[in-house]
Amino acid sequence: MRDRFLRDLYRLMDSPLGAVLGAMVYGLWAFFVNRHAGLPHAALIGFTHWMMSVEITMGCVDLMRTLFWLPSRPRLGALLSVAGSLLTTYTLLISVHLYIGTPNILLTLAPGMLPTIGFAVVYSGLLLRESADPKSPACVARRAALMGTSGEPHARA
């Protein structure tokens, strides 16, 4: 039962649907907290935040997978994937909100901080869990990438 739940959670976190649904909540929040700036500006802020959240979520999932497999030790990869995704996420969000003139950037981003940190930690934990099984698709793909077509390991292996 627990394994099925974790597999389904991993699948949802890896899907565009999960990104769109999660980002919709943040976009509505961004609209709500900036409504005093006027309806057109608040709508722009909410829509921009929603679109950025979808793109960041999908991009950070790929980034986290890449960063996870860079070090030779899985625990170090998990730490690197969490740190790298959070740094990327908040650099992009703050930059875009500064660019579009969001009046309350901290208030706009604050409710999403815990879920974003949670997402990064849980997703990295799921990658760590999957890497423990040498027959998992991620481990098989990683081994194939390291071995190349010649059967000899690359220099980084």
Contacts in CASP RR format, 6 or more apart in sequence:
PFRMAT RR
TARGET T0000
AUTHOR 0000-0000-0000
METHOD contacts of the structure
MODEL  1
MRDRFLRDLYRLMDSPLGAVLGAMVYGLWAFFVNRHAGLPHAALIGFTHW
MMSVEITMGCVDLMRTLFWLPSRPRLGALLSVAGSLLTTYTLLISVHLYI
GTPNILLTLAPGMLPTIGFAVVYSGLLLRESADPKSPACVARRAALMGTS
GEPHARA
6 126 0 8 1.000
6 129 0 8 1.000
9 122 0 8 1.000
9 126 0 8 1.000
10 123 0 8 1.000
10 126 0 8 1.000
10 130 0 8 1.000
12 18 0 8 1.000
13 61 0 8 1.000
13 119 0 8 1.000
13 122 0 8 1.000
13 123 0 8 1.000
13 126 0 8 1.000
14 61 0 8 1.000
16 54 0 8 1.000
16 58 0 8 1.000
18 57 0 8 1.000
19 53 0 8 1.000
19 54 0 8 1.000
19 57 0 8 1.000
19 58 0 8 1.000
19 61 0 8 1.000
20 54 0 8 1.000
22 53 0 8 1.000
22 57 0 8 1.000
23 49 0 8 1.000
23 50 0 8 1.000
23 51 0 8 1.000
23 52 0 8 1.000
23 53 0 8 1.000
23 54 0 8 1.000
23 57 0 8 1.000
24 50 0 8 1.000
26 49 0 8 1.000
26 50 0 8 1.000
26 53 0 8 1.000
26 111 0 8 1.000
26 112 0 8 1.000
27 46 0 8 1.000
27 47 0 8 1.000
27 49 0 8 1.000
27 50 0 8 1.000
27 53 0 8 1.000
28 46 0 8 1.000
28 50 0 8 1.000
29 108 0 8 1.000
29 111 0 8 1.000
29 112 0 8 1.000
30 45 0 8 1.000
30 46 0 8 1.000
30 48 0 8 1.000
30 49 0 8 1.000
30 50 0 8 1.000
30 102 0 8 1.000
30 108 0 8 1.000
31 42 0 8 1.000
31 43 0 8 1.000
31 45 0 8 1.000
31 46 0 8 1.000
31 47 0 8 1.000
32 42 0 8 1.000
33 104 0 8 1.000
33 107 0 8 1.000
33 108 0 8 1.000
34 41 0 8 1.000
34 42 0 8 1.000
34 45 0 8 1.000
34 46 0 8 1.000
34 102 0 8 1.000
34 103 0 8 1.000
34 104 0 8 1.000
34 108 0 8 1.000
35 42 0 8 1.000
36 42 0 8 1.000
36 103 0 8 1.000
37 45 0 8 1.000
37 103 0 8 1.000
44 100 0 8 1.000
45 97 0 8 1.000
45 100 0 8 1.000
45 101 0 8 1.000
45 102 0 8 1.000
45 108 0 8 1.000
48 96 0 8 1.000
48 97 0 8 1.000
48 100 0 8 1.000
49 93 0 8 1.000
49 97 0 8 1.000
49 108 0 8 1.000
52 92 0 8 1.000
52 93 0 8 1.000
52 96 0 8 1.000
56 88 0 8 1.000
56 89 0 8 1.000
56 92 0 8 1.000
56 93 0 8 1.000
57 119 0 8 1.000
60 85 0 8 1.000
60 88 0 8 1.000
60 89 0 8 1.000
60 120 0 8 1.000
61 123 0 8 1.000
63 81 0 8 1.000
63 84 0 8 1.000
63 85 0 8 1.000
63 88 0 8 1.000
64 81 0 8 1.000
64 82 0 8 1.000
64 84 0 8 1.000
64 85 0 8 1.000
64 120 0 8 1.000
64 123 0 8 1.000
64 124 0 8 1.000
64 127 0 8 1.000
65 81 0 8 1.000
65 127 0 8 1.000
65 138 0 8 1.000
67 77 0 8 1.000
67 80 0 8 1.000
67 81 0 8 1.000
67 84 0 8 1.000
67 85 0 8 1.000
68 74 0 8 1.000
68 77 0 8 1.000
68 78 0 8 1.000
68 80 0 8 1.000
68 81 0 8 1.000
68 124 0 8 1.000
68 127 0 8 1.000
68 128 0 8 1.000
68 131 0 8 1.000
69 77 0 8 1.000
69 142 0 8 1.000
70 77 0 8 1.000
70 80 0 8 1.000
71 77 0 8 1.000
71 80 0 8 1.000
74 127 0 8 1.000
74 128 0 8 1.000
74 131 0 8 1.000
74 132 0 8 1.000
75 128 0 8 1.000
77 124 0 8 1.000
78 124 0 8 1.000
78 125 0 8 1.000
78 127 0 8 1.000
78 128 0 8 1.000
79 124 0 8 1.000
81 120 0 8 1.000
81 123 0 8 1.000
81 124 0 8 1.000
81 127 0 8 1.000
82 120 0 8 1.000
82 121 0 8 1.000
82 124 0 8 1.000
85 120 0 8 1.000
86 116 0 8 1.000
86 117 0 8 1.000
86 120 0 8 1.000
89 116 0 8 1.000
90 109 0 8 1.000
93 109 0 8 1.000
94 105 0 8 1.000
94 109 0 8 1.000
97 105 0 8 1.000
97 108 0 8 1.000
97 109 0 8 1.000
98 105 0 8 1.000
102 108 0 8 1.000
127 138 0 8 1.000
130 136 0 8 1.000
130 138 0 8 1.000
130 139 0 8 1.000
131 138 0 8 1.000
131 139 0 8 1.000
133 139 0 8 1.000
146 153 0 8 1.000
146 154 0 8 1.000
146 156 0 8 1.000
146 157 0 8 1.000
147 153 0 8 1.000
147 154 0 8 1.000
147 157 0 8 1.000
148 154 0 8 1.000
END
